[in-house]
Amino acid sequence: MADHTVPDYELADALRFDRPDQFKALFQETRSQIIDLLNERSATIKELADTLGKPKGTIGHHVGALAEAGLIHVVRTEKVRAIEAKYYGRTARTFLLDPLVKDDVDLAPGFFLTTAATEYAEAADAKSDPLSTLRYARIPDSRAAEWMQRLVDLSEEFIDEERSGETTYGLVIGFYPTDRPHLPDTGTQ
């Protein structure tokens, strides 16, 4: 049985985006879907088009944009009859955004959350019994880094889960400071 916890090709653990075009190339819905699929295994344009239900020309355009941005590349070729089939794969498992590049990117606020909220609503409408919670806790700043690392570890465990089953699940993790008011500590009035 194939190992479905990692793609069937070599890839770096992380790639730090150092150009705005890399970030812009990734965060278009079809391109994001292609990147997600290539986290499972390498694929041809035809396989990606069939899976996403889109024309090969459309997928070819998006694959070209992702390749030009350095996010995917040809990982192998195979001769299929008289045609050479190109298999594409990600250049890294995780993409990191350089804070300096972030300022040059015009991405709608809440992009990730809007996508996740739409998918969540569709799952709820389908009576799939999705889970969500929103909690607030006043914690010391010194503990924030620890919580962040625990959430990163959880997301990596989720991504490393063996690929099987018929359903792709989404995981949304957010951890952020707020300006929500809080009561003063007792005895400090």
Summary of the structure (lengths in Angstrom):
residues: 189
radius of gyration: 20.0
end to end distance: 64.7
largest distance: 81.3
contacts: 402
relative contact order: 0.14
helix: 40%
strand: 16%
